[in-house]
Amino acid sequence: QLYASMNVKQSRLLSFLSKAARGEASVPPHILDSFSEAARNALEKHFTEENKEFTLRMSNIGKPLCQLQMQANGVEGEPRTYDFKMRMIMGDLIEALLISLMEASGIEIKSKHGKVSYNVDGTVINGEYDIELEDGIWDIKTASPFAFEHKFNVDNAHEKIKANDSFGYIAQGLGYGMAADKPFKGWIAVNKSTGEIVFADAVESSQEKDEVNAKISKSIVATNGSQPFKRQFSDAPEVFYKKETGNRTLGVECSYCDFKHSCWPNLEFRRQLPSKGKNPKFVWYTHITDEWRERDADNSISGS
């Protein structure tokens, strides 16, 4: 198994798990007890939390400004589905498991779930980081196979994440570090499909910190009610075999947004129209030409 730029902590953890796979490692009772408590707390949290009023937090300061404005304005988003709930629960349980395995492997953990506050322009941003190791703060992420391979398990993880950071991972992580006055070292990512683990290093520079502070300031202004709502993204022309079809679709940022129907009231979620596959992927369409609607109708009649 090859990993990008494996660091010492990652090597220690994977070595421990490799021994466990051969039946040569064990988890001490006190770590089993702490995992039981952490797993219980993680599950309980998802069934006892109440809806809270919107506030800027480290976990959302890096998200698109238009999404934050929607939340701050009290716009009702899409209802959560059961699978979303399951993903959130599994993420917290995997995090609890990973921390316990790190402890069992001998990695020194200085603190877990540390609460931090950061004052920017008179506004206090609160948050809770995942874990602090001897070298600094790390953020734990459960990742899809695609995100794991193309964002986290690469030599230039920071740049890859920053290039398409719809979830605000850069601002979140560096924000934790600045608030705690400790280095933010990066992300510990778990492939939720394969169980693979990678420690992806962050780049903490004065320029990066300045960019995050600027981002936080913009988020504060965007959500304080002084500015009218402004959508940050446009739709895009649908391209099939390098040719535009005339239809238009949502980009990645809008596709994952809970408020997309407010911005795009005529949205249609349907199979990709020009696809020739047996099971075309689903696409969010903002506009479908009359020609493609006629083709789709004809195909439906011929296939019935």
C-alpha positions as CSV (number, residue, x, y, z in Angstrom):
1,Q,0.0,0.0,0.0
2,L,1.5,3.4,-1.1
3,Y,0.6,6.6,0.7
4,A,1.5,10.2,-0.1
5,S,4.3,11.6,2.2
6,M,3.6,9.2,5.1
7,N,4.6,11.0,8.3
8,V,5.8,9.3,11.6
9,K,2.4,9.4,13.3
10,Q,0.7,7.8,10.3
11,S,3.4,5.2,10.1
12,R,2.9,4.4,13.8
13,L,-0.9,4.0,13.5
14,L,-0.8,1.9,10.3
15,S,1.9,-0.3,11.8
16,F,-0.3,-0.9,14.9
17,L,-3.3,-1.7,12.7
18,S,-1.2,-4.1,10.6
19,K,-0.1,-5.9,13.7
20,A,-3.8,-6.0,14.8
21,A,-4.6,-7.6,11.4
22,R,-2.1,-10.4,12.2
23,G,-3.5,-10.8,15.7
24,E,-0.5,-9.3,17.3
25,A,-1.9,-6.1,18.9
26,S,-4.5,-5.3,21.6
27,V,-6.3,-2.3,23.0
28,P,-5.9,-1.7,26.7
29,P,-9.0,-1.7,28.9
30,H,-8.9,2.0,29.8
31,I,-8.9,2.9,26.1
32,L,-11.9,0.5,25.5
33,D,-13.7,2.4,28.3
34,S,-12.9,5.8,26.8
35,F,-14.1,4.6,23.4
36,S,-17.3,3.3,24.9
37,E,-18.0,6.7,26.5
38,A,-17.0,8.6,23.3
39,A,-19.3,6.5,21.1
40,R,-22.2,6.9,23.6
41,N,-21.7,10.6,23.6
42,A,-21.5,10.8,19.8
43,L,-24.7,8.9,19.4
44,E,-26.5,10.7,22.1
45,K,-25.6,14.1,20.6
46,H,-27.5,13.3,17.4
47,F,-30.7,12.6,19.3
48,T,-30.6,15.3,21.9
49,E,-29.4,18.4,20.1
50,E,-32.0,21.1,19.7
51,N,-32.2,23.5,16.7
52,K,-30.1,26.5,17.5
53,E,-30.2,30.0,16.0
54,F,-27.6,30.7,13.3
55,T,-24.2,31.8,14.5
56,L,-20.9,31.9,12.8
57,R,-18.7,29.1,14.0
58,M,-15.3,27.7,13.0
59,S,-17.2,24.9,11.2
60,N,-19.0,27.2,8.8
61,I,-16.9,30.4,8.4
62,G,-15.3,29.0,5.2
63,K,-18.6,28.1,3.5
64,P,-19.9,30.1,0.6
65,L,-21.1,33.6,1.6
66,C,-24.5,33.1,-0.1
67,Q,-25.1,29.9,1.9
68,L,-24.3,31.7,5.1
69,Q,-26.6,34.6,4.2
70,M,-29.5,32.2,3.6
71,Q,-28.9,30.6,7.1
72,A,-28.6,34.0,8.8
73,N,-31.8,35.2,7.1
74,G,-33.7,32.2,8.4
75,V,-34.5,30.8,5.0
76,E,-35.8,27.2,5.3
77,G,-33.4,24.7,3.7
78,E,-34.1,21.3,2.3
79,P,-35.3,18.8,4.9
80,R,-32.6,16.4,6.1
81,T,-32.9,12.8,4.9
82,Y,-32.3,9.7,7.0
83,D,-29.1,8.9,5.0
84,F,-27.7,12.4,5.9
85,K,-28.4,11.6,9.5
86,M,-26.6,8.3,9.2
87,R,-23.6,9.9,7.6
88,M,-23.3,12.4,10.4
89,I,-23.6,9.7,13.0
90,M,-21.1,7.4,11.3
91,G,-18.6,10.4,11.0
92,D,-18.7,11.0,14.7
93,L,-18.4,7.3,15.5
94,I,-15.5,6.8,13.1
95,E,-13.8,9.8,14.7
96,A,-14.2,8.3,18.2
97,L,-12.8,5.0,16.9
98,L,-9.8,6.6,15.2
99,I,-8.8,8.6,18.3
100,S,-8.9,5.4,20.4
101,L,-6.8,3.5,17.9
102,M,-4.3,6.4,17.8
103,E,-4.1,6.2,21.6
104,A,-3.6,2.4,21.4
105,S,-0.8,2.8,18.9
106,G,1.1,5.0,21.2
107,I,0.5,8.4,19.6
108,E,0.5,11.1,22.2
109,I,-2.8,12.9,22.4
110,K,-2.6,16.2,24.3
111,S,-6.3,17.1,24.1
112,K,-9.6,16.1,22.5
113,H,-12.5,18.4,21.4
114,G,-10.9,21.6,22.7
115,K,-13.2,24.6,22.7
116,V,-11.8,27.8,21.3
117,S,-12.9,31.4,20.7
118,Y,-11.5,33.8,18.1
119,N,-12.2,37.6,18.1
120,V,-12.4,39.1,14.6
121,D,-13.5,42.7,14.2
122,G,-15.3,42.5,17.6
123,T,-17.2,39.3,16.7
124,V,-16.4,36.2,18.6
125,I,-16.2,33.0,16.6
126,N,-16.5,29.8,18.7
127,G,-15.5,26.3,17.7
128,E,-14.4,22.9,18.9
129,Y,-11.3,21.3,17.3
130,D,-11.1,17.5,17.0
131,I,-7.7,16.6,18.4
132,E,-4.4,18.1,19.5
133,L,-1.2,16.0,19.1
134,E,2.3,17.0,20.2
135,D,2.9,19.0,17.1
136,G,-0.4,20.9,16.9
137,I,-4.1,20.6,16.0
138,W,-5.5,18.1,13.5
139,D,-8.9,17.9,12.0
140,I,-10.5,14.5,11.5
141,K,-12.5,13.9,8.3
142,T,-14.4,10.9,7.0
143,A,-14.1,11.0,3.2
144,S,-15.7,9.5,0.2
145,P,-13.4,7.3,-1.9
146,F,-13.1,10.1,-4.5
147,A,-12.3,12.8,-2.0
148,F,-9.8,10.5,-0.2
149,E,-7.9,9.7,-3.3
150,H,-8.0,13.2,-5.0
151,K,-7.8,15.5,-2.0
152,F,-6.3,13.9,1.0
153,N,-4.1,11.1,-0.2
154,V,-1.9,13.3,-2.4
155,D,1.4,15.0,-1.9
156,N,-0.2,18.5,-2.3
157,A,-3.3,17.9,-0.2
158,H,-3.5,21.5,1.0
159,E,-3.6,22.9,-2.5
160,K,-6.1,20.3,-3.7
161,I,-8.4,21.0,-0.8
162,K,-8.1,24.8,-1.3
163,A,-8.8,24.5,-5.1
164,N,-12.3,23.1,-4.4
165,D,-13.2,24.0,-0.8
166,S,-17.0,24.1,-0.7
167,F,-17.1,23.0,2.9
168,G,-14.5,25.5,4.2
169,Y,-11.9,23.0,5.4
170,I,-9.0,25.5,5.1
171,A,-10.7,28.3,7.0
172,Q,-12.0,25.9,9.6
173,G,-8.6,24.2,10.3
174,L,-6.5,27.4,10.3
175,G,-9.2,29.1,12.3
176,Y,-8.9,26.5,15.0
177,G,-5.1,27.0,15.0
178,M,-5.3,30.8,15.3
179,A,-7.9,30.6,18.0
180,A,-5.9,28.2,20.1
181,D,-2.6,30.0,19.2
182,K,-1.2,26.6,18.1
183,P,-0.1,25.3,14.7
184,F,-2.8,23.7,12.6
185,K,-1.0,20.6,11.1
186,G,-3.7,19.2,8.8
187,W,-6.3,16.6,8.3
188,I,-6.5,12.9,9.4
189,A,-8.8,11.4,6.7
190,V,-10.5,8.1,6.8
191,N,-11.9,6.5,3.6
192,K,-15.3,5.6,4.8
193,S,-15.6,2.9,2.1
194,T,-12.2,1.1,2.4
195,G,-11.0,2.1,5.9
196,E,-7.7,3.6,4.6
197,I,-6.2,6.4,6.7
198,V,-3.9,9.2,5.7
199,F,-2.4,12.2,7.5
200,A,-2.6,15.1,5.1
201,D,-0.4,18.1,5.9
202,A,-1.7,21.6,5.9
203,V,0.4,24.7,4.9
204,E,0.3,27.3,7.7
205,S,1.8,30.6,6.5
206,S,1.2,34.2,7.3
207,Q,-0.4,34.6,3.8
208,E,-2.8,31.7,4.5
209,K,-3.7,33.2,7.9
210,D,-4.3,36.6,6.3
211,E,-6.6,35.0,3.7
212,V,-8.6,33.2,6.4
213,N,-8.9,36.3,8.5
214,A,-10.2,38.1,5.4
215,K,-12.6,35.3,4.8
216,I,-13.9,35.5,8.3
217,S,-14.4,39.3,8.0
218,K,-16.4,38.8,4.8
219,S,-18.5,36.1,6.5
220,I,-19.2,38.5,9.4
221,V,-20.3,41.3,7.1
222,A,-22.4,39.0,4.9
223,T,-24.4,37.7,7.8
224,N,-24.9,40.9,9.9
225,G,-27.9,42.0,7.9
226,S,-26.2,45.0,6.4
227,Q,-26.0,43.6,2.9
228,P,-28.7,42.3,0.5
229,F,-28.5,38.7,-0.5
230,K,-26.2,37.9,-3.4
231,R,-25.8,34.6,-5.1
232,Q,-22.1,33.8,-5.5
233,F,-22.3,31.2,-8.2
234,S,-23.8,30.8,-11.6
235,D,-25.1,27.7,-13.4
236,A,-23.0,26.1,-16.2
237,P,-23.6,24.9,-19.8
238,E,-24.1,21.1,-20.0
239,V,-21.3,19.6,-22.1
240,F,-21.6,16.2,-23.8
241,Y,-18.8,14.8,-25.9
242,K,-17.1,18.3,-25.8
243,K,-20.2,19.9,-27.3
244,E,-22.7,22.1,-25.4
245,T,-26.2,20.7,-25.4
246,G,-28.0,24.0,-24.7
247,N,-29.1,22.8,-21.3
248,R,-27.7,24.3,-18.1
249,T,-26.8,22.6,-14.8
250,L,-25.8,23.4,-11.3
251,G,-22.1,23.5,-10.3
252,V,-20.7,21.5,-7.4
253,E,-21.1,24.2,-4.8
254,C,-24.8,24.8,-5.5
255,S,-25.5,21.1,-5.9
256,Y,-24.5,20.5,-2.3
257,C,-26.3,23.6,-0.9
258,D,-29.4,23.1,1.2
259,F,-30.9,26.4,-0.3
260,K,-30.5,25.7,-4.0
261,H,-34.3,25.7,-4.6
262,S,-34.5,29.2,-3.2
263,C,-31.9,30.4,-5.7
264,W,-33.1,28.2,-8.6
265,P,-36.9,27.8,-8.2
266,N,-37.2,25.9,-11.5
267,L,-34.7,23.2,-10.6
268,E,-35.2,19.7,-12.0
269,F,-33.3,16.7,-10.6
270,R,-33.3,14.0,-13.3
271,R,-31.2,11.6,-15.2
272,Q,-28.7,13.2,-17.5
273,L,-30.5,13.7,-20.7
274,P,-27.8,13.2,-23.3
275,S,-26.3,10.1,-21.7
276,K,-26.2,6.9,-23.6
277,G,-25.6,4.6,-20.6
278,K,-28.2,2.3,-19.2
279,N,-28.3,4.1,-15.8
280,P,-27.4,7.8,-16.5
281,K,-26.3,9.8,-13.5
282,F,-28.7,12.3,-11.9
283,V,-28.1,16.0,-12.6
284,W,-29.6,19.2,-11.3
285,Y,-30.9,21.1,-14.3
286,T,-31.6,24.8,-14.2
287,H,-32.7,24.9,-17.8
288,I,-33.7,22.3,-20.4
289,T,-34.3,23.3,-24.0
290,D,-37.5,22.4,-25.8
291,E,-35.5,20.2,-28.2
292,W,-34.2,18.1,-25.3
293,R,-37.6,17.9,-23.7
294,E,-39.1,16.6,-27.0
295,R,-36.3,14.0,-27.3
296,D,-36.9,12.9,-23.7
297,A,-40.6,12.6,-24.3
298,D,-40.0,10.6,-27.5
299,N,-37.5,8.3,-25.7
300,S,-40.1,7.7,-22.9
301,I,-42.8,6.8,-25.4
302,S,-40.5,4.4,-27.3
303,G,-39.2,2.8,-24.1
304,S,-42.7,2.3,-22.5
